[in-house]
Amino acid sequence: MTEAPCRLREIVGAMPDKPGSALHFRRDGALTSVDYPRCHQDALAVAALLRARGVRGGDRVAIHGDTSYAWVLADLGCLLAGAVSVALYPSAPPARATATAAESRCRIVFTDRAAYVAEFTRAGFEVIFLGEGGPDGVPAVDGDLKPHVEVVFQDGPAPDGPFTVVSTSGTLSEPKLFAVHSAPLLFTMDRFAELYGFGGGDRLLLYLPLSHLPQRMMLYWGLGAGMDFILSDPAHFAADTVALSPTLHVGVPRSLQHLHWRAHETAKRNGGDVAAHLRAVFGPQIRAVFVGSAATDPAVLEELLAAGVPVFEVYGTTELGMVGLNTPGGTKVGTVGRPIPWGAVRLAPETDEILVRTPTPFLHGRLVDGEIVPPETREEWAETGDVGSLDADGFLTVRGRLRDFLALSTGEKVFVRPIEEAAARATGAAECVLTKLDDAPLGALLFFDPATPGDAQACLARLAELNAGLHPWERVRRFAVVDRLPSVEDGTLTETLKIRRHKIDERYGRAARWAPVR
């Protein structure tokens, strides 16, 4: 899809006209605020810093770090300097981060990890530190900025060019880099504002990494609308909620479950109505809580909704954008809502894979040998890699990833994720991954923290009990105990901490000491 040229730049260029709007964040542990005009000046100073180092229109600059005011300035500075930002996951180990920056043809890298500066430098990158307290001699976004008045919009990318490069999660194969245009993100947010009724009077809490596209989608649209922002992190978002009362909250199931637990613990200590404590942990002004990226426990959602917390489970993919939405007046717990009103969803006949037809895919073009290559054609119905079902009311349920179904030699397809979760609970393992073996239908790799290694005999007994309640072709026939956890560093977790089955199988499945489950 196309848009009027430079809408994203127009949004950033108009920031000085909104002096009443602000970004709130922590500096030296204390909450502070910066209004839009000051943020715009700081971003111009970052753009000048990049220009002084030879960055020109279309060049790529990597940003590596947690959500912070400095991260926002780095991204806005790239935009103002005409550069394309390359968003690196903060959880990426040094080798992966440097490889991604090199693959993207970056010369400059922003990072907030002092320990990574030497790695980036050795790899040939010029480093700018995000925040204060960086290594000596390394320029810092919060430390070396000077007021800047020169307009730096010249020599920007083409009006229809992308503004950022991001990575797929890498659950099915090696992560792939692709470029993103702002048009589908801003269009999506225009529709969100219509559906959920938010705008310039809202205050949005952001604490997940800004390398995640949905975070920046809301950030940039909100800058145009004049929203307030709370730039937080997983360690402080609950306290920042109490202090600043957001009206909008974007989270993941893990954070929602933490707040649910926090409310119950407060009720145990202090007494009172649990529902009141649930409302309190989201603040008195909350108008919408969006949760996605994985399935949320329906019991938690039911309790939050019953307490009056307006929570909406939504669903999308990194490359395709939004796919399903629970909305005001159109919510069903256990589903991801109805298909987006501006698109359509259907299921593949043989696999039940969710297929989406959307005018707003986030993928603009893949990065191949450093060049952005647009798709030759776009399929009318794009594959999501997820398996689902549609009920009589049109609500979509995501049953799991296509990779979470294993085809047995009998031809049966087994959805393994529920079995894995049950096996982990039964044995006390931190993680269970099922794999298909040559001499048995299913084998279970049980991962334990090295500090509390697994007991093979106890695991055997628990798995035998579990099997008694499973269909014969779902039963675990072999198991192996692994006294270490999957990690980003060994390649068995994605940088968003999701299991990579093919890497688990390569690294552990082939060398495991398998024992039978009788």
Rosetta blueprint (number, residue, H / E / L):
1 M L
2 T L
3 E L
4 A L
5 P L
6 C L
7 R H
8 L H
9 R H
10 E H
11 I H
12 V H
13 G H
14 A L
15 M H
16 P H
17 D H
18 K L
19 P L
20 G L
21 S L
22 A E
23 L E
24 H E
25 F E
26 R E
27 R E
28 D L
29 G L
30 A E
31 L E
32 T E
33 S E
34 V E
35 D E
36 Y H
37 P H
38 R H
39 C H
40 H H
41 Q H
42 D H
43 A H
44 L H
45 A H
46 V H
47 A H
48 A H
49 L H
50 L H
51 R H
52 A H
53 R L
54 G L
55 V L
56 R L
57 G L
58 G L
59 D L
60 R E
61 V E
62 A E
63 I E
64 H E
65 G L
66 D L
67 T L
68 S L
69 Y H
70 A H
71 W H
72 V H
73 L H
74 A H
75 D H
76 L H
77 G H
78 C H
79 L H
80 L H
81 A H
82 G L
83 A L
84 V E
85 S E
86 V E
87 A E
88 L E
89 Y L
90 P L
91 S L
92 A L
93 P L
94 P H
95 A H
96 R H
97 A H
98 T H
99 A H
100 T H
101 A H
102 A H
103 E H
104 S L
105 R L
106 C L
107 R L
108 I E
109 V E
110 F E
111 T E
112 D L
113 R L
114 A H
115 A H
116 Y H
117 V H
118 A H
119 E H
120 F H
121 T H
122 R H
123 A L
124 G L
125 F L
126 E E
127 V E
128 I E
129 F E
130 L L
131 G L
132 E L
133 G L
134 G L
135 P L
136 D L
137 G L
138 V L
139 P L
140 A E
141 V L
142 D L
143 G L
144 D L
145 L L
146 K L
147 P L
148 H L
149 V L
150 E L
151 V L
152 V L
153 F L
154 Q L
155 D L
156 G L
157 P L
158 A L
159 P L
160 D L
161 G L
162 P L
163 F L
164 T E
165 V E
166 V E
167 S E
168 T L
169 S L
170 G L
171 T L
172 L L
173 S L
174 E L
175 P L
176 K L
177 L E
178 F E
179 A E
180 V E
181 H L
182 S H
183 A H
184 P H
185 L H
186 L H
187 F H
188 T H
189 M H
190 D H
191 R H
192 F H
193 A H
194 E H
195 L H
196 Y H
197 G L
198 F L
199 G L
200 G L
201 G L
202 D L
203 R E
204 L E
205 L E
206 L E
207 Y L
208 L L
209 P L
210 L L
211 S L
212 H L
213 L H
214 P H
215 Q H
216 R H
217 M H
218 M H
219 L H
220 Y H
221 W H
222 G H
223 L H
224 G H
225 A H
226 G L
227 M L
228 D E
229 F E
230 I E
231 L E
232 S L
233 D L
234 P L
235 A L
236 H L
237 F H
238 A H
239 A H
240 D H
241 T H
242 V H
243 A H
244 L H
245 S L
246 P L
247 T L
248 L E
249 H E
250 V E
251 G E
252 V L
253 P H
254 R H
255 S H
256 L H
257 Q H
258 H H
259 L H
260 H H
261 W H
262 R H
263 A H
264 H H
265 E H
266 T H
267 A H
268 K H
269 R H
270 N H
271 G L
272 G L
273 D L
274 V H
275 A H
276 A H
277 H H
278 L H
279 R H
280 A H
281 V H
282 F H
283 G L
284 P L
285 Q L
286 I L
287 R L
288 A E
289 V E
290 F E
291 V E
292 G L
293 S L
294 A L
295 A L
296 T L
297 D L
298 P H
299 A H
300 V H
301 L H
302 E H
303 E H
304 L H
305 L H
306 A H
307 A L
308 G L
309 V L
310 P L
311 V E
312 F E
313 E E
314 V E
315 Y E
316 G E
317 T E
318 T L
319 E L
320 L L
321 G E
322 M E
323 V E
324 G E
325 L E
326 N L
327 T E
328 P L
329 G L
330 G E
331 T L
332 K L
333 V L
334 G L
335 T L
336 V L
337 G L
338 R E
339 P E
340 I L
341 P L
342 W L
343 G L
344 A E
345 V E
346 R E
347 L E
348 A L
349 P L
350 E L
351 T L
352 D L
353 E E
354 I E
355 L E
356 V E
357 R E
358 T L
359 P L
360 T L
361 P L
362 F L
363 L E
364 H E
365 G E
366 R E
367 L E
368 V E
369 D L
370 G L
371 E E
372 I E
373 V E
374 P L
375 P L
376 E L
377 T L
378 R L
379 E L
380 E L
381 W L
382 A E
383 E E
384 T E
385 G E
386 D E
387 V E
388 G E
389 S E
390 L E
391 D L
392 A L
393 D L
394 G L
395 F L
396 L E
397 T E
398 V E
399 R E
400 G E
401 R E
402 L H
403 R H
404 D H
405 F E
406 L E
407 A E
408 L L
409 S L
410 T L
411 G L
412 E L
413 K E
414 V E
415 F E
416 V L
417 R H
418 P H
419 I H
420 E H
421 E H
422 A H
423 A H
424 A H
425 R H
426 A H
427 T H
428 G L
429 A L
430 A L
431 E E
432 C E
433 V E
434 L E
435 T E
436 K L
437 L L
438 D L
439 D L
440 A L
441 P L
442 L L
443 G E
444 A E
445 L E
446 L E
447 F E
448 F L
449 D L
450 P L
451 A L
452 T L
453 P L
454 G L
455 D L
456 A H
457 Q H
458 A H
459 C H
460 L H
461 A H
462 R H
463 L H
464 A H
465 E H
466 L H
467 N H
468 A H
469 G L
470 L L
471 H L
472 P H
473 W H
474 E H
475 R L
476 V L
477 R L
478 R E
479 F E
480 A E
481 V E
482 V E
483 D L
484 R L
485 L L
486 P L
487 S L
488 V L
489 E L
490 D L
491 G L
492 T L
493 L E
494 T L
495 E L
496 T L
497 L L
498 K L
499 I E
500 R L
501 R H
502 H H
503 K H
504 I H
505 D H
506 E H
507 R H
508 Y H
509 G H
510 R L
511 A L
512 A L
513 R L
514 W L
515 A E
516 P E
517 V L
518 R L
